[in-house]
Amino acid sequence: MLTQLAAATGVLALLTLVPGPDMAIVTRRAVSRGRADGLRTVGGIAVGLLLWGALTAAGLAALLAASAEVFLVVKLAGAAYLCFLGAQSLRRPGAGTALDGTADDTGGRPAPGRGSAWRTGLVANALNPKIAVFYTGLLPTLAPPGLSPAAGMALLVLVHVLLTLAWLSTYVYVLSRARRFFTRPRVRRTMDRVTGIVLIGFGVRVATSAT
């Protein structure tokens, strides 16, 4: 069982490290608002994964994955939210608080329309139907033998959440260590523009994907 769990953890680690919408969202929040904001976003992402884990255990995620109509609605809602976040970054690049907490070129006032960091991470994951497909399609094949299906799924979801927390929190820490570079107004504006384009790109990809 330990060998299977180690193999499953390796697969989940690789999937966690692949850049995606979560990483883009964390980059946007951490660069524009600071380390604490980035960590709160990571917390929201983790809660979103736990939510999908609970829905999977209840059988609702499988129902979503099997229903083309419901899947399409959630997929389009998630794509629209990613595009909305991207548009925010493009509309006011560089606005907000620097990574070291100093005032920026907006006079230190929080940029309007940014919303709660925790809620941003949660909603981005709650509207990601691909997690439902991932949890109902891949995780059961990775479950360690010797455990009940429910216990195996719960264990792998917990491992996925812990890996996500560790990776994204480390990423936020690395960004904060480079605060002298990221506090430059020109650099922050460039980062916001890049992450805005990336988020919109992910939104379009989600909307046009077959699954």
C-alpha positions as CSV (number, residue, x, y, z in Angstrom):
1,M,0.0,0.0,0.0
2,L,2.8,2.4,0.8
3,T,4.4,1.8,-2.6
4,Q,1.1,2.6,-4.3
5,L,0.6,5.7,-2.2
6,A,4.1,6.9,-3.0
7,A,3.5,6.4,-6.7
8,A,0.1,8.2,-6.5
9,T,1.8,11.1,-4.6
10,G,4.4,11.4,-7.4
11,V,1.7,11.6,-10.0
12,L,-0.2,14.2,-8.0
13,A,3.0,16.2,-7.4
14,L,3.7,16.3,-11.2
15,L,0.1,17.4,-11.9
16,T,0.4,20.1,-9.1
17,L,3.6,21.5,-10.5
18,V,2.2,22.0,-14.0
19,P,1.4,25.7,-14.5
20,G,-2.3,26.4,-14.8
21,P,-5.0,28.9,-13.8
22,D,-4.3,28.5,-10.1
23,M,-0.7,29.6,-10.5
24,A,-1.7,32.5,-12.7
25,I,-4.2,33.7,-10.1
26,V,-1.8,33.4,-7.3
27,T,0.9,35.3,-9.3
28,R,-1.6,38.1,-9.9
29,R,-2.7,38.5,-6.3
30,A,0.8,38.1,-4.8
31,V,2.5,40.5,-7.2
32,S,-0.2,43.2,-7.0
33,R,-1.3,42.9,-3.4
34,G,1.5,41.2,-1.4
35,R,2.5,37.9,0.2
36,A,-0.4,37.8,2.7
37,D,-2.9,38.2,-0.1
38,G,-1.2,35.5,-2.2
39,L,-1.3,33.1,0.8
40,R,-5.0,33.8,1.3
41,T,-5.6,33.0,-2.4
42,V,-3.8,29.7,-1.9
43,G,-6.0,29.0,1.1
44,G,-9.1,29.6,-1.1
45,I,-7.8,27.3,-3.7
46,A,-7.2,24.5,-1.1
47,V,-10.8,25.0,0.1
48,G,-12.0,24.7,-3.4
49,L,-10.2,21.3,-3.8
50,L,-11.7,20.1,-0.5
51,L,-15.1,21.1,-1.8
52,W,-14.7,19.1,-5.0
53,G,-13.4,16.2,-2.8
54,A,-16.6,16.3,-0.7
55,L,-18.7,16.5,-3.9
56,T,-16.9,13.5,-5.3
57,A,-17.5,11.5,-2.1
58,A,-21.2,12.4,-2.3
59,G,-21.3,11.3,-5.9
60,L,-22.2,14.8,-7.2
61,A,-18.9,15.2,-9.1
62,A,-19.6,12.0,-11.0
63,L,-23.0,13.3,-11.9
64,L,-21.6,16.6,-13.1
65,A,-19.0,14.8,-15.2
66,A,-21.7,12.6,-16.7
67,S,-24.1,15.4,-17.5
68,A,-23.1,17.2,-20.6
69,E,-25.5,20.1,-20.0
70,V,-24.5,20.8,-16.4
71,F,-20.8,20.3,-17.3
72,L,-21.1,22.9,-20.0
73,V,-22.8,25.4,-17.7
74,V,-20.1,25.1,-15.1
75,K,-17.3,25.1,-17.7
76,L,-18.6,28.3,-19.3
77,A,-19.0,29.9,-15.9
78,G,-15.5,29.0,-14.9
79,A,-14.1,30.3,-18.3
80,A,-16.0,33.6,-17.8
81,Y,-14.6,34.0,-14.3
82,L,-11.0,33.5,-15.5
83,C,-11.6,36.0,-18.4
84,F,-13.0,38.4,-15.8
85,L,-9.9,38.1,-13.6
86,G,-7.7,38.6,-16.7
87,A,-9.6,41.7,-17.8
88,Q,-9.2,43.2,-14.3
89,S,-5.4,42.8,-14.6
90,L,-5.4,44.3,-18.0
91,R,-7.6,47.2,-17.1
92,R,-5.5,48.4,-14.1
93,P,-2.0,46.9,-14.5
94,G,0.2,47.6,-11.5
95,A,-2.6,48.9,-9.3
96,G,-2.7,47.8,-5.6
97,T,-0.1,47.2,-2.9
98,A,3.5,46.2,-3.5
99,L,4.9,42.9,-2.2
100,D,6.6,44.7,0.7
101,G,3.5,46.6,1.7
102,T,4.7,50.0,0.4
103,A,2.4,52.4,-1.4
104,D,2.3,52.2,-5.1
105,D,1.6,54.8,-7.8
106,T,-2.1,54.8,-6.9
107,G,-1.2,56.5,-3.6
108,G,-1.5,53.3,-1.6
109,R,-5.2,52.9,-2.1
110,P,-6.4,49.4,-2.8
111,A,-7.5,48.9,-6.4
112,P,-11.2,48.7,-6.7
113,G,-12.9,45.5,-7.9
114,R,-10.1,43.2,-6.6
115,G,-12.3,41.4,-4.1
116,S,-11.4,38.9,-1.4
117,A,-8.2,36.9,-2.2
118,W,-9.7,33.8,-0.4
119,R,-12.9,34.1,-2.4
120,T,-11.0,34.5,-5.7
121,G,-9.1,31.2,-5.1
122,L,-12.2,29.4,-4.0
123,V,-14.5,30.5,-6.8
124,A,-11.8,29.8,-9.4
125,N,-11.6,26.2,-8.2
126,A,-15.3,25.8,-7.5
127,L,-16.1,26.7,-11.2
128,N,-13.4,24.3,-12.6
129,P,-15.3,21.2,-13.8
130,K,-12.0,19.6,-14.9
131,I,-11.3,18.9,-11.2
132,A,-14.5,16.9,-11.1
133,V,-13.3,14.9,-14.1
134,F,-9.9,14.5,-12.5
135,Y,-11.3,13.4,-9.2
136,T,-13.8,10.9,-10.6
137,G,-11.6,9.7,-13.5
138,L,-8.0,9.6,-12.4
139,L,-8.0,9.4,-8.6
140,P,-9.8,6.1,-8.3
141,T,-7.1,4.5,-10.4
142,L,-4.4,5.8,-8.0
143,A,-6.2,4.7,-4.8
144,P,-3.9,2.5,-2.6
145,P,-5.1,-1.1,-2.2
146,G,-6.2,-2.3,1.2
147,L,-8.4,0.8,1.8
148,S,-12.1,1.2,1.1
149,P,-12.9,3.3,-2.0
150,A,-14.1,6.2,0.2
151,A,-11.0,6.1,2.4
152,G,-8.7,5.9,-0.6
153,M,-10.3,8.9,-2.3
154,A,-10.3,10.9,0.9
155,L,-6.6,10.2,1.4
156,L,-5.6,11.1,-2.1
157,V,-7.7,14.3,-2.0
158,L,-5.9,15.3,1.2
159,V,-2.5,14.5,-0.4
160,H,-3.5,16.7,-3.4
161,V,-4.5,19.6,-1.1
162,L,-1.3,19.4,0.9
163,L,0.8,19.3,-2.2
164,T,-1.1,22.3,-3.6
165,L,-0.7,24.2,-0.4
166,A,3.0,23.4,-0.2
167,W,3.8,24.3,-3.8
168,L,1.8,27.5,-4.1
169,S,2.8,28.8,-0.7
170,T,6.5,28.2,-1.6
171,Y,5.8,30.0,-4.9
172,V,4.3,33.0,-3.1
173,Y,7.3,33.0,-0.7
174,V,9.7,33.0,-3.7
175,L,7.8,36.0,-5.2
176,S,8.0,37.8,-1.9
177,R,11.8,37.3,-1.6
178,A,12.2,39.0,-5.0
179,R,10.1,42.0,-3.8
180,R,12.8,44.5,-4.7
181,F,12.3,43.5,-8.3
182,F,8.5,43.2,-8.3
183,T,7.9,46.5,-6.4
184,R,9.1,48.4,-9.5
185,P,6.0,50.0,-11.0
186,R,7.0,49.0,-14.5
187,V,7.6,45.4,-13.5
188,R,4.3,45.2,-11.7
189,R,2.5,46.6,-14.7
190,T,4.2,44.1,-17.0
191,M,3.4,41.2,-14.7
192,D,-0.3,42.2,-14.5
193,R,-0.5,42.4,-18.2
194,V,1.2,39.0,-18.7
195,T,-1.0,37.3,-16.1
196,G,-4.1,39.0,-17.5
197,I,-3.4,37.6,-20.9
198,V,-2.6,34.2,-19.4
199,L,-5.8,34.1,-17.4
200,I,-7.9,35.1,-20.5
201,G,-6.0,32.4,-22.5
202,F,-6.9,29.8,-19.9
203,G,-10.5,31.0,-19.9
204,V,-10.7,30.6,-23.7
205,R,-9.0,27.2,-23.4
206,V,-11.5,26.0,-20.8
207,A,-14.5,27.3,-22.8
208,T,-13.4,25.6,-26.0
209,S,-12.1,22.3,-24.6
210,A,-14.0,19.2,-25.3
211,T,-13.8,17.9,-21.6
